[in-house]
């Protein structure tokens, strides 16, 4: 993919976009459709929320190079712009170092909250 072109992908209803624990090298911007973000297993899942048009998901794995903290599932036909790690890193280099630190702290805090969700009944 050229550094000036964002890839687009179509995910059909019921398609897994990524799964909790997987390595993450892309983030997604929803152009149309709806994505469910959830933790757990298929039989016992905790829905964290839904992402609709212009929403962003999958960014945390790019920020801290960690694994996916949740799964993403297309609940209806969904079209996403896909930003890969190379493009993301290129853009992050233009961000003020103070703001880069704030973004890292926010990501760490969200991951910490995610662990607490794992222990909720």
C-alpha positions as CSV (number, residue, x, y, z in Angstrom):
1,X,0.0,0.0,0.0
2,X,1.3,3.4,-0.9
3,X,2.0,5.7,2.0
4,X,-0.6,8.2,0.7
5,X,-3.3,5.7,0.1
6,X,-5.6,4.2,2.7
7,X,-6.9,0.7,2.0
8,X,-10.6,0.0,2.2
9,X,-12.1,-3.3,3.2
10,X,-15.6,-4.6,3.3
11,X,-16.6,-6.9,6.2
12,X,-19.9,-8.8,5.9
13,X,-22.3,-9.2,8.8
14,X,-20.8,-11.7,11.2
15,X,-17.2,-11.4,10.0
16,X,-14.5,-11.1,12.7
17,X,-12.3,-8.2,11.9
18,X,-9.8,-9.2,14.6
19,X,-9.8,-11.3,17.8
20,X,-8.7,-10.5,21.4
21,X,-5.1,-11.5,22.0
22,X,-4.0,-11.2,18.3
23,X,-1.2,-9.1,17.2
24,X,-2.3,-5.8,15.8
25,X,-0.7,-4.0,12.8
26,X,-3.8,-2.0,11.6
27,X,-6.4,0.4,12.8
28,X,-9.8,0.9,11.3
29,X,-12.1,3.9,10.5
30,X,-15.7,3.0,9.9
31,X,-17.1,4.5,6.7
32,X,-20.4,2.7,6.9
33,X,-21.9,-0.1,9.0
34,X,-21.5,-1.1,12.6
35,X,-18.8,-2.9,14.6
36,X,-19.2,-4.7,17.9
37,X,-16.3,-4.5,20.3
38,X,-16.3,-7.4,22.9
39,X,-14.2,-9.4,25.3
40,X,-14.3,-13.0,26.4
41,X,-15.4,-16.0,24.4
42,X,-18.1,-16.5,21.8
43,X,-20.2,-18.3,24.5
44,X,-19.5,-15.8,27.2
45,X,-18.8,-12.4,25.8
46,X,-19.0,-8.9,27.4
47,X,-19.9,-6.3,24.8
48,X,-17.9,-3.1,25.4
49,X,-19.7,-1.1,22.8
50,X,-20.5,-0.4,19.2
51,X,-18.5,1.6,16.6
52,X,-20.5,3.4,13.8
53,X,-19.7,5.7,11.0
54,X,-16.5,7.8,11.5
55,X,-15.6,5.8,14.6
56,X,-12.1,4.4,15.1
57,X,-11.1,1.1,16.6
58,X,-7.9,-1.0,16.8
59,X,-5.7,2.0,17.4
60,X,-4.3,0.9,20.8
61,X,-2.3,-2.0,19.3
62,X,-0.6,0.5,17.0
63,X,0.1,3.0,19.8
64,X,1.7,0.5,22.3
65,X,2.6,-2.5,20.0
66,X,0.6,-4.8,22.3
67,X,-1.9,-7.4,21.4
68,X,-5.6,-6.7,20.8
69,X,-7.4,-6.1,24.1
70,X,-10.8,-7.1,22.6
71,X,-12.4,-8.6,19.6
72,X,-14.1,-6.7,16.7
73,X,-17.1,-8.1,14.8
74,X,-19.0,-6.6,11.9
75,X,-22.7,-6.7,13.0
76,X,-23.8,-5.6,9.6
77,X,-22.0,-5.1,6.3
78,X,-19.3,-2.6,7.2
79,X,-16.8,-0.7,5.1
80,X,-13.6,0.5,6.9
81,X,-10.6,2.5,5.9
82,X,-7.5,0.7,7.1
83,X,-4.5,2.5,8.4
84,X,-1.4,0.3,8.7
85,X,1.4,0.7,11.3
86,X,3.8,2.3,8.9
87,X,1.3,5.1,8.1
88,X,0.3,5.4,11.7
89,X,3.9,5.7,12.9
90,X,4.7,8.3,10.2
91,X,1.8,10.5,11.4
92,X,2.7,10.0,15.1
93,X,6.2,11.4,14.5
94,X,4.5,14.7,13.6
95,X,2.7,14.9,17.0
96,X,4.2,17.0,19.8
97,X,6.3,14.8,22.2
98,X,4.2,15.9,25.1
99,X,1.0,14.8,23.3
100,X,2.7,11.5,22.4
101,X,3.3,10.9,26.1
102,X,-0.3,11.7,26.9
103,X,-1.5,9.3,24.2
104,X,0.7,6.6,25.7
105,X,-0.7,7.2,29.2
106,X,-4.3,7.1,28.0
107,X,-3.6,3.9,26.2
108,X,-2.1,2.3,29.3
109,X,-5.1,3.5,31.4
110,X,-7.6,2.0,29.0
111,X,-5.7,-1.3,29.0
112,X,-5.7,-1.3,32.8
113,X,-9.5,-0.8,32.8
114,X,-9.8,-3.6,30.3
115,X,-8.2,-6.0,32.8
116,X,-10.8,-5.0,35.4
117,X,-13.6,-5.8,32.9
118,X,-12.2,-9.4,32.7
119,X,-13.0,-9.9,36.3
120,X,-16.5,-8.4,36.3
121,X,-19.3,-11.0,36.7
